[in-house]
Amino acid sequence: MPQRPAPSLADSVAAAQAWWREAGVDFVYADEPAPWLTDEDAADAPAPLAQVAPVRPLEPERPKIGGDRASWPQDLAAFRDWWRAEPSLDAGGTHPRLASRGDADAELLILVPMPEDGDSDTLLSGRQGRMLASFALAAGLAPETVAIAAALPRHAPLPDWAGLHADGHGEVLLHLLALAAPKRLLVLGRSILPLLGHDPPQAAPAVSQLSIQGRAVPVLATYAPERLLENARLRQGLWQRWLEWTDDACD
C-alpha cells in the first residue's frame, strides 16, 4: 500500500482549525486575561467614562389644602361658605358638604370626624346629633351654647387621615377653631388629634389643652360618635371624664 506523504505544517494547522470549527468552537479561550494594548497604546487610549447614576425626576410638590393662607376667610360665616365651596378641601363624593353650626365663643364646641351618613342639610342631624344633644342637656348646657363642627366637609367611608395631615388639612381645621373661639373643646375621634398637632402615640387622655393661635383652649378627647353609640361603657366613661374635667375647672 503506497504511503501518503506527511502533511505540511500549514496543512496540519488548517486541519486542526477545521476540526474545532466543526465542533462549534470559533474562538480561543484562556483562563488568564490577556492585554489587548501595549503600554504605549494604553497611554494614548481615552480615559473610561465615569458611571453616573440616573437622575430621577423630582416629583411635583403637592399643593397644600386650602391654597394660599392669606386668602382664607377671617370671620366664621364667610369661612362656612368657603368650607362648602373650596375645591382643595374636598376629594369628592355623593354626600353633601356641610359646614359647622353654632355661634362663635360657644361654651363648648364638639368636633367630630365627619358628617353623618344621612346628613343632607344640617351637620349631625341623625342619631349622632341626638346623642350629643342629650349629652349637652345632661351636662346642663343650653343648645345655643354648644357648637358642632366636623373635621371633614362631607361623609367619607375611609378617610386618609395621614394624607390629610401631610397636605395641611390640620391648618385649615385650626383656623376654623380659631374663628369659632370656643371656651372648651370636646374632640370625638382620636383620628382627628394628629390634625390638631397631637402626637398619635400619646394617649388621648393626656390631651388637656390646645394652643389655637396663641390662645389656650381646654380639650377633652375620646372615641368617635359611632363608637359611643355602639358601646354604653364608652358613653359612661365619657360622662365620668366630663364630670372630672368640669369639676377640675370649677376648683
Secondary structure, DSSP 8 states (H G I E B T S, - for coil): --------HHHHHHHHHHHHHHTT--S---SS---SS-HHHHHHS-------------------TTS-GGGS-SSHHHHHHHHHH-GGG----SS-----BS-TT-SEEEEESS--TT-SSSTT-SHHHHHHHHHHHHTT--GGGEEEEESSSS--SS--HHHHHHTTHHHHHHHHHHHH--S-EEEE-GGGGGGGT--TTS-GGG--EEEETTEEEEEEEE--HHHHHH-HHHHHHHHHHHHHHHHHHH-
